[in-house]
Amino acid sequence: MARSLVDTNILVYAQDRKEAIKRPRAVELINRLSAGGEFVLSAQCLNEFSSVVLRRGMPIADLRAAVSTWSGLAEVLPLT
């Protein structure tokens, strides 16, 4: 089975309601990869996502929920 390491930008677009075109595409990609067991994230990607969305004003509870959801859907690669 092929696996796909998802970039930070995909996660950011999936949460950004101002991105009328990119958001639905990012969500669809995440859904498709997770359904096929191909969704892979790095711990670094989740850290970068957290940094970006916190600077943009995302509430910490929403951030925790997003990271928890994605961690349950994806294989998360450690930093090492």
C-alpha positions as a Markdown table, in Angstrom:
| # | Residue | x | y | z |
|---|---|---|---|---|
| 1 | Met | 0.0 | 0.0 | 0.0 |
| 2 | Ala | 1.3 | 3.5 | -0.9 |
| 3 | Arg | 1.4 | 6.0 | 1.9 |
| 4 | Ser | 1.3 | 9.8 | 1.6 |
| 5 | Leu | 3.1 | 12.2 | 3.9 |
| 6 | Val | 0.9 | 15.3 | 4.1 |
| 7 | Asp | 2.4 | 18.7 | 4.3 |
| 8 | Thr | 1.6 | 21.3 | 6.9 |
| 9 | Asn | -0.2 | 23.5 | 4.4 |
| 10 | Ile | -2.8 | 20.9 | 3.7 |
| 11 | Leu | -3.7 | 20.8 | 7.4 |
| 12 | Val | -3.8 | 24.6 | 7.6 |
| 13 | Tyr | -6.0 | 24.9 | 4.5 |
| 14 | Ala | -8.3 | 22.2 | 5.9 |
| 15 | Gln | -9.0 | 24.5 | 8.9 |
| 16 | Asp | -9.1 | 27.9 | 7.2 |
| 17 | Arg | -12.7 | 28.9 | 6.4 |
| 18 | Lys | -11.4 | 31.8 | 4.4 |
| 19 | Glu | -10.0 | 29.5 | 1.8 |
| 20 | Ala | -13.1 | 28.8 | -0.3 |
| 21 | Ile | -11.3 | 26.7 | -2.9 |
| 22 | Lys | -8.3 | 25.2 | -1.0 |
| 23 | Arg | -10.3 | 24.2 | 2.1 |
| 24 | Pro | -12.7 | 21.7 | 0.4 |
| 25 | Arg | -9.8 | 20.2 | -1.6 |
| 26 | Ala | -7.6 | 19.8 | 1.5 |
| 27 | Val | -10.5 | 18.2 | 3.4 |
| 28 | Glu | -11.3 | 15.8 | 0.5 |
| 29 | Leu | -7.6 | 14.8 | 0.3 |
| 30 | Ile | -7.4 | 14.1 | 4.0 |
| 31 | Asn | -10.6 | 12.1 | 3.9 |
| 32 | Arg | -9.5 | 10.1 | 0.9 |
| 33 | Leu | -6.1 | 9.3 | 2.3 |
| 34 | Ser | -7.4 | 8.4 | 5.8 |
| 35 | Ala | -10.2 | 6.1 | 4.2 |
| 36 | Gly | -7.5 | 4.3 | 2.3 |
| 37 | Gly | -5.1 | 3.9 | 5.2 |
| 38 | Glu | -2.6 | 6.1 | 3.3 |
| 39 | Phe | -2.6 | 9.2 | 5.6 |
| 40 | Val | 0.8 | 9.9 | 7.2 |
| 41 | Leu | 1.8 | 12.9 | 9.2 |
| 42 | Ser | 5.1 | 13.8 | 10.9 |
| 43 | Ala | 5.3 | 15.1 | 14.4 |
| 44 | Gln | 7.0 | 18.1 | 12.9 |
| 45 | Cys | 4.0 | 18.8 | 10.7 |
| 46 | Leu | 1.7 | 18.8 | 13.6 |
| 47 | Asn | 4.0 | 21.2 | 15.5 |
| 48 | Glu | 4.2 | 23.5 | 12.5 |
| 49 | Phe | 0.4 | 23.4 | 12.1 |
| 50 | Ser | 0.0 | 24.3 | 15.8 |
| 51 | Ser | 2.3 | 27.2 | 15.5 |
| 52 | Val | 0.6 | 28.6 | 12.4 |
| 53 | Val | -3.0 | 28.4 | 13.6 |
| 54 | Leu | -2.2 | 29.7 | 17.0 |
| 55 | Arg | -0.6 | 32.8 | 15.5 |
| 56 | Arg | -3.8 | 33.2 | 13.4 |
| 57 | Gly | -6.0 | 33.1 | 16.5 |
| 58 | Met | -7.3 | 29.5 | 16.6 |
| 59 | Pro | -8.6 | 28.7 | 20.1 |
| 60 | Ile | -6.4 | 26.1 | 21.9 |
| 61 | Ala | -9.4 | 23.8 | 22.4 |
| 62 | Asp | -10.0 | 23.8 | 18.6 |
| 63 | Leu | -6.3 | 23.1 | 18.0 |
| 64 | Arg | -6.3 | 20.2 | 20.4 |
| 65 | Ala | -9.4 | 18.8 | 18.7 |
| 66 | Ala | -7.9 | 19.0 | 15.2 |
| 67 | Val | -4.6 | 17.4 | 16.3 |
| 68 | Ser | -6.4 | 14.7 | 18.2 |
| 69 | Thr | -8.6 | 13.9 | 15.2 |
| 70 | Trp | -5.7 | 13.8 | 12.7 |
| 71 | Ser | -3.6 | 11.7 | 15.1 |
| 72 | Gly | -6.4 | 9.2 | 15.1 |
| 73 | Leu | -6.8 | 9.1 | 11.3 |
| 74 | Ala | -3.1 | 9.1 | 10.4 |
| 75 | Glu | 0.1 | 7.3 | 11.1 |
| 76 | Val | 2.2 | 9.9 | 13.0 |
| 77 | Leu | 5.9 | 9.6 | 12.4 |
| 78 | Pro | 8.1 | 10.6 | 15.4 |
| 79 | Leu | 10.8 | 13.3 | 15.2 |
| 80 | Thr | 13.6 | 10.8 | 15.1 |
